[in-house]
Amino acid sequence: MTSVATTDLVRGGRSTRTTIALKLTMAVSGLVFVLWVLAHMYGNLKAFAGHDAFDEYAGHLRTMGQPIFPHAGALWIIRAILVVAIVAHVTSAVILWRRAEGARTTRYQVKKNKHSSLSSRTMRWGGLALLLFIAWHLINFSAPRVNVTGGSTADPYDLVVDSFSTWWLTLVYLVAMLALGMHIRHGFWSACQTLGWTSTTRARHRAKSAGIFLAVLIAGGFSLVPIFVLAGVITK
């Protein structure tokens, strides 16, 4: 009996350490994406400065780091980091979700969510929706001759205007930005908890406020360009 208890204790300790490691992986990879989307949002807003400013920014992404890196070298390094981060984030989320489902031996007949927010309750499905959107977004804006509007992918500014001039593309994008905002709101708060940044009541309030601020800033900032393109303010 003692041997069995000791084995169970060791297994439990390993499981706990693994769970903590997975949560840390999710937190760090999530923060990497928050930094990326902030930089990406800044670049998107260059569309308000006109064709030349936007294309100059797009060109700079491929020349940054030269001559230390070859043409588009730094951009590919960033892409590699993002791919590693998204794989780590999704893998950790799936493992933690399966563990949570496996540990739930009794299912409640009536499910109550009095103390959970809509953002927290939709994290998994919202994350899946964002993953599908990212794949579609990359195909539409990056792959040559695959743009669903039929426009040329050679000119970044024209591609943006052509894409968001189509109402349903803009609608899909805006829905995705809503999902992104909700994901960031709860995800940032969860990351702060995991990293030990919510040890006091004041710190918890700050983390929640920062999560809301980032969610509104990022989702709102990304939504401006498609809305103004569709409204005819940003044109070729």
C-alpha positions in Angstrom: 0.0 0.0 0.0 2.8 2.4 0.8 4.5 1.6 -2.5 1.3 2.3 -4.4 0.7 5.5 -2.5 4.2 6.7 -3.2 3.9 5.9 -6.9 0.6 7.8 -7.1 2.2 10.7 -5.3 5.1 10.8 -7.8 2.8 10.6 -10.8 0.7 13.3 -9.3 3.7 15.5 -8.8 4.9 15.0 -12.4 1.4 15.7 -13.7 1.3 18.9 -11.7 4.7 20.0 -13.0 3.7 19.2 -16.6 0.4 21.2 -16.2 2.3 24.2 -14.9 4.8 23.9 -17.8 2.0 23.7 -20.3 0.3 26.8 -18.8 3.6 28.7 -18.8 4.0 27.7 -22.5 0.5 29.0 -23.3 1.2 32.3 -21.4 4.5 33.1 -23.0 3.4 32.1 -26.5 0.2 34.1 -26.1 2.2 37.2 -25.1 4.4 36.7 -28.1 1.3 36.9 -30.3 0.0 40.0 -28.5 3.3 41.8 -29.3 3.0 40.6 -32.9 -0.6 41.7 -33.5 0.2 45.1 -32.0 3.1 45.5 -34.5 0.9 44.2 -37.3 -1.9 46.5 -36.4 0.4 49.5 -36.6 1.5 48.4 -40.0 -2.2 48.0 -41.2 -3.0 51.5 -40.1 -0.4 52.8 -42.6 -3.2 52.4 -45.1 -4.6 55.7 -43.9 -1.4 57.4 -45.0 -2.0 56.3 -48.6 -0.7 53.9 -51.2 3.0 54.8 -51.1 3.3 54.8 -47.3 1.6 51.4 -47.0 3.7 49.8 -49.7 6.9 51.4 -48.3 6.1 49.7 -45.0 5.4 46.4 -46.7 8.7 46.7 -48.5 10.5 47.5 -45.3 9.4 44.2 -43.8 11.4 42.4 -46.5 14.5 44.6 -46.2 14.8 45.0 -42.4 17.9 43.5 -41.0 20.0 43.9 -44.2 22.9 43.4 -44.7 23.1 41.2 -41.6 20.2 39.1 -43.0 19.5 38.4 -46.7 16.4 39.9 -48.4 13.3 38.9 -46.3 15.6 36.9 -44.0 14.5 38.7 -40.8 10.8 38.4 -41.9 11.2 34.6 -42.2 12.8 34.5 -38.8 9.8 36.3 -37.4 7.5 33.9 -39.2 9.4 30.9 -37.8 9.1 32.2 -34.3 5.3 32.7 -34.8 4.9 29.2 -36.2 6.7 27.7 -33.2 4.6 29.9 -30.9 1.3 28.9 -32.4 2.1 25.2 -32.5 3.2 25.4 -28.8 0.1 27.4 -27.9 -2.4 25.2 -29.6 -0.7 21.9 -28.5 -0.6 23.1 -24.9 -4.3 24.2 -25.0 -5.4 20.8 -26.5 -3.5 18.8 -23.9 -4.8 20.9 -21.0 -8.4 20.7 -22.3 -8.2 16.9 -22.6 -6.8 16.6 -19.1 -9.6 18.8 -17.8 -12.2 16.7 -19.5 -10.6 13.5 -18.2 -10.5 14.7 -14.7 -14.2 15.6 -14.8 -15.8 12.4 -13.5 -19.2 13.9 -12.8 -21.1 16.1 -15.2 -23.5 18.5 -13.8 -27.1 18.4 -15.1 -27.4 22.1 -14.8 -24.3 24.1 -15.8 -24.0 27.5 -14.1 -21.6 30.2 -15.2 -22.4 33.0 -12.7 -18.7 33.8 -12.1 -17.3 33.3 -15.6 -17.3 35.9 -18.4 -18.4 35.3 -22.0 -14.7 35.6 -23.0 -13.6 32.8 -20.7 -16.5 30.5 -21.8 -15.7 30.9 -25.5 -11.9 30.6 -25.3 -11.7 27.2 -26.9 -14.2 27.7 -29.7 -12.9 31.3 -30.2 -9.3 29.9 -30.4 -10.3 27.4 -33.1 -12.1 30.1 -35.1 -9.0 32.3 -34.9 -6.8 29.4 -36.1 -9.1 28.9 -39.1 -9.2 32.6 -39.8 -5.3 32.9 -39.7 -5.1 30.1 -42.3 -7.6 31.9 -44.5 -6.0 35.3 -44.0 -2.6 34.0 -45.0 -4.0 32.4 -48.1 -5.9 35.5 -49.1 -3.2 38.0 -48.5 0.0 36.1 -49.0 -0.3 33.2 -51.5 0.2 34.3 -55.1 -2.9 34.1 -57.4 -5.1 32.8 -54.7 -6.7 36.0 -53.6 -10.5 35.4 -53.7 -11.2 38.8 -55.2 -9.1 37.9 -58.2 -6.9 41.0 -57.7 -3.1 41.1 -58.1 -1.1 40.2 -55.0 1.9 42.2 -56.3 0.8 45.4 -54.7 0.0 45.2 -51.0 -2.1 48.4 -50.8 -4.2 47.5 -53.8 -4.7 44.0 -52.4 -6.0 45.4 -49.1 -8.4 47.8 -50.9 -9.6 45.1 -53.3 -10.2 42.6 -50.5 -12.1 44.9 -48.1 -14.2 46.4 -50.9 -16.0 43.1 -50.9 -18.6 43.3 -48.1 -18.6 39.6 -47.1 -14.8 39.6 -46.7 -15.0 42.6 -44.5 -17.8 40.9 -42.4 -15.7 37.8 -42.0 -12.7 39.9 -40.9 -14.7 42.0 -38.4 -16.2 38.8 -36.8 -12.7 37.4 -36.5 -11.6 40.7 -34.8 -14.4 40.4 -32.3 -13.2 36.8 -31.6 -9.7 38.1 -31.3 -10.6 40.8 -28.8 -12.5 38.3 -26.6 -9.6 35.9 -26.8 -7.1 38.5 -25.8 -9.2 39.9 -23.0 -9.4 36.6 -21.1 -6.1 35.2 -22.4 -4.1 38.2 -21.2 -5.7 37.9 -17.7 -4.9 34.1 -17.7 -1.3 34.7 -18.7 -0.8 37.2 -15.9 -2.2 34.7 -13.4 0.1 32.0 -14.7 3.1 34.2 -14.5 2.3 35.3 -11.0 1.5 38.9 -11.8 -1.9 38.9 -10.0 -0.7 38.2 -6.4 -2.5 41.2 -5.0 -6.0 42.7 -5.4 -4.5 45.8 -7.1 -2.4 43.7 -9.5 -5.5 41.6 -10.4 -7.5 44.8 -11.2 -4.6 46.1 -13.3 -4.3 42.8 -15.2 -8.0 42.8 -16.0 -8.0 46.4 -17.0 -4.9 45.9 -19.2 -6.6 42.9 -20.8 -9.7 44.9 -21.7 -7.6 47.8 -22.9 -5.5 45.5 -25.2 -8.6 43.8 -26.5 -10.4 47.0 -27.5 -7.2 48.5 -28.9 -6.2 45.6 -31.0 -9.7 44.5 -32.2 -10.7 48.1 -32.8 -7.4 49.1 -34.5 -7.6 46.1 -36.9 -11.3 46.9 -37.7 -10.7 50.5 -38.8 -9.1 49.8 -42.2 -11.7 47.3 -43.5 -14.5 49.6 -42.3 -13.1 52.7 -43.9 -12.3 50.8 -47.1 -15.9 49.5 -47.4 -17.1 53.1 -46.6 -15.0 54.4 -49.5 -12.7 56.5 -47.4 -9.6 54.4 -48.2 -9.5 54.0 -51.9 -7.0 53.3 -54.7 
